[in-house]
Amino acid sequence: MWHNYINATSTAEVVKVLGEKKEHARVIAGGTDLILEMERGLRKGVETLIDISRIPNLDQITIDEDDVIHLGALVTHNSCVNSKLIRKRAYPLARASWEVGAPQIRNRGTIAGNLITGSPANDTISPLMALGASVTLLSARGKRNIPLKDFYTGVRKTVLQADEMLVEISFPALKKSQQGTFIKLALRRAQAISLVNATIILDLKEDTVKSAVITLGAVTPIIARAEEAEKFLTKKKLNKKNIAQAAELAMHSAHPIDDVRSSGIYRREMVRVITARGLTAIHDKTEQSGMPKKPILLAVEDEKREAQPTSEFPSAAIETTINGKAYSFQSGHNKTLLRLLREEGMLTGVKEGCAEGECGACTVFMDGKAVMACLVPAPRAHGAQITTVEGLAEGDHLHPIQEAFVENSAVQCGYCTPGFLMSGAKLLEEKPNPTRNEIEQAITGNLCRCTGYYKIVKAIEEASKS
């Protein structure tokens, strides 16, 4: 895939390299989109990856004196899900972030990366567009601030130049009079791309709409505004009749395409359905229904580690700690972490089921967080603490989750088992006495093709009692 990999320590360093290499270099943060794009040959000519995931202060969520929220370029989906500020003052973004992938994906995938990928089906674009967001782009030439509505020029096409990096996303926080929600329709409850999604934000005075914003995702090449529906709702009561009419107008504003996931006709009708559903939820004050108050993250923060100096590969070895043992890899810098662990580290308990972040068989812990090893570039392991399934047991004593899987016959063909064990172990570390719903949240990123979920859930329940 890539030839050179740089673990950067400052934005100045990043833009310097981008300025020199331009289209032959790409910035990588979470990598959950970029790794797949490179595997599929969609990023031809990219020779250098610049990893920004350890640059200080880019992972912050703040609000300024003007009531503007700022997200750094390293803010992940789980950061938004877990942020009290986002949940209170930008709820549609928190809800959309919760709908992205699975915990392992949300631990790595960044909001900035979701915007840069530029697919109209990407869940966080719709709420950020509705919130009136802007992005700050940095290059050696200086900064420029672009409204998100002007950022896109087509499907997966943006105004981001080859020598620029996105350093910040900003948007006005919702006022007390504003309520909003995000509705997603997909083929599965988790790990699914939107067929259609909608963000609705209303400024209300009692039951009268002062203003409305409705954005639609996955229906047109660029996120669409249902402007006729917005105009119709303004200065009207939010009642059943007006909700139905607004939903009808939203449907007429959508001109979706047919593709492998859905027909255009179905998408168009679903625009009406989910718009009505969202407006009704706001009317009934149930827009946060189904959103857990304390979501499972599969993350328990390790102690703060010392900052790593800039490192470049392949000129340097990948120095890492796996299951408490120091490793130094002279090869594997152009691989994923999954392949590094299996081929260089000979840790074959980490399985490759899909290599696309869909099945969770390659789940490992990196610096306290569950991640999909197939979507992590191997050099990111430099200076990190990695745990694989081989590291769960302590000597001859199995981890309680391993014992419970044996005792409850939760192992069938066994291929998916390491991933489930890792997710279950991290869940019990995060939440020692999880509810059944929390167990189900924790394993949304793990697929069992033998359909053995009942015994797996039972095993995790039993392990929590030990």
Secondary structure as GFF3:
##gff-version 3
##sequence-region A 1 466
A	DSSP	beta_strand	4	7	.	.	.	ID=ss1
A	DSSP	alpha_helix	11	21	.	.	.	ID=ss2
A	DSSP	three_ten_helix	22	24	.	.	.	ID=ss3
A	DSSP	beta_strand	25	28	.	.	.	ID=ss4
A	DSSP	alpha_helix	34	39	.	.	.	ID=ss5
A	DSSP	beta_strand	48	51	.	.	.	ID=ss6
A	DSSP	beta_strand	61	63	.	.	.	ID=ss7
A	DSSP	beta_strand	68	72	.	.	.	ID=ss8
A	DSSP	alpha_helix	77	81	.	.	.	ID=ss9
A	DSSP	alpha_helix	84	89	.	.	.	ID=ss10
A	DSSP	alpha_helix	91	98	.	.	.	ID=ss11
A	DSSP	alpha_helix	103	108	.	.	.	ID=ss12
A	DSSP	alpha_helix	111	117	.	.	.	ID=ss13
A	DSSP	alpha_helix	125	130	.	.	.	ID=ss14
A	DSSP	beta_strand	134	139	.	.	.	ID=ss15
A	DSSP	beta_strand	142	147	.	.	.	ID=ss16
A	DSSP	three_ten_helix	148	150	.	.	.	ID=ss17
A	DSSP	beta_strand	152	154	.	.	.	ID=ss18
A	DSSP	beta_strand	157	158	.	.	.	ID=ss19
A	DSSP	beta_strand	165	172	.	.	.	ID=ss20
A	DSSP	beta_strand	178	185	.	.	.	ID=ss21
A	DSSP	beta_strand	196	205	.	.	.	ID=ss22
A	DSSP	beta_strand	208	217	.	.	.	ID=ss23
A	DSSP	beta_strand	224	225	.	.	.	ID=ss24
A	DSSP	alpha_helix	227	233	.	.	.	ID=ss25
A	DSSP	alpha_helix	240	253	.	.	.	ID=ss26
A	DSSP	alpha_helix	264	284	.	.	.	ID=ss27
A	DSSP	beta_strand	311	313	.	.	.	ID=ss28
A	DSSP	beta_strand	318	322	.	.	.	ID=ss29
A	DSSP	beta_strand	325	329	.	.	.	ID=ss30
A	DSSP	alpha_helix	337	339	.	.	.	ID=ss31
A	DSSP	pi_helix	340	344	.	.	.	ID=ss32
A	DSSP	beta_strand	363	366	.	.	.	ID=ss33
A	DSSP	beta_strand	369	372	.	.	.	ID=ss34
A	DSSP	three_ten_helix	373	375	.	.	.	ID=ss35
A	DSSP	three_ten_helix	378	381	.	.	.	ID=ss36
A	DSSP	beta_strand	385	387	.	.	.	ID=ss37
A	DSSP	three_ten_helix	389	391	.	.	.	ID=ss38
A	DSSP	alpha_helix	400	407	.	.	.	ID=ss39
A	DSSP	alpha_helix	417	430	.	.	.	ID=ss40
A	DSSP	alpha_helix	436	442	.	.	.	ID=ss41
A	DSSP	alpha_helix	453	465	.	.	.	ID=ss42
###
